[in-house]
Amino acid sequence: MSSKRDVESGERTLYPTMLESPELRWSFIRKVYSIITFQLLLTVAVASVVVFVPPIPRFFVSTTPGLVLYIVLIFIPLITLCPLYYYHNKHPLNYFLLLIFTVTMAFPVGLSCAFVSGKVILEAVILTTVVVFSLTLYTFWAAKRGHDFSFLGPFLFAALLVLLVFAFIQILFPLGKLSHMIYGCLAAIIFSGYIVYDTDNLIKRYSYDEYIWASVSLYLDVINLFLSLLTVFRAAN
């Protein structure tokens, strides 16, 4: 029986140099993906309310209090990240902060979807789902064969800075649909890279008490990938 358990443990090893218990790491991974699933379902629920109740987007777009509240809702997730990082392993405060973070993230997502056609939203959702599942499976497969993606960190961070500067330039000097498509394509490539990078960290580097922070990282990757593809399809239609 002992040798049988050893064989099963070896078969479930995530990467060749793995020294920790595979069962504990798999349990951690399942917990993180369960939290991400809850976050995405909550985001869909809140965004659906924003999209299907027309007075809500009209309030945010056409009234001064709505615009002020929209700006506040954009900054609340950024502000929440600070205490969330500090208290990420303090239960139940970490879950409460995660709830605030997710709900306030869902409102801008809903507003982004409220002014585009259902066809564009569906195209972005389908492609996001395909990309996320494909890259996740690829990263697990690559890790099993000894590949490491930690080297992507500095390059992705530099690319993200370039993307932010590009977005700021677009605000000051709009260049039309073509620039929006370029921005969306670049952002989609960058956040696809982040999905691989953060999944690799999930497999190898996050400690067991960092489940909240691991969930936030991958959740942001998925949401930003969706918004990037939404920008591309919206500019193309």
Secondary structure, DSSP 8 states (H G I E B T S, - for coil): -HHHHHHHHHHT-SSTT--S-HHHHHHHHHHHHHHHHHHHHHHHHHHHHHHH-THHHHHHHHSHHHHHHHHHHHHHHHHHHHHHHHTTTSTTHHHHHHHHHHHHHHHHHHHHHHTS-HHHHHHHHHHHHHHHHHHHHHHHHHHHTT---TTHHHHHHHHHHHHHHHHHHHHHS---HHHHHHHHHHHHHHHHHHHHHHHHHHHHT--GGGHHHHHHHHHHHHHHHHHHHHHHHHHH-
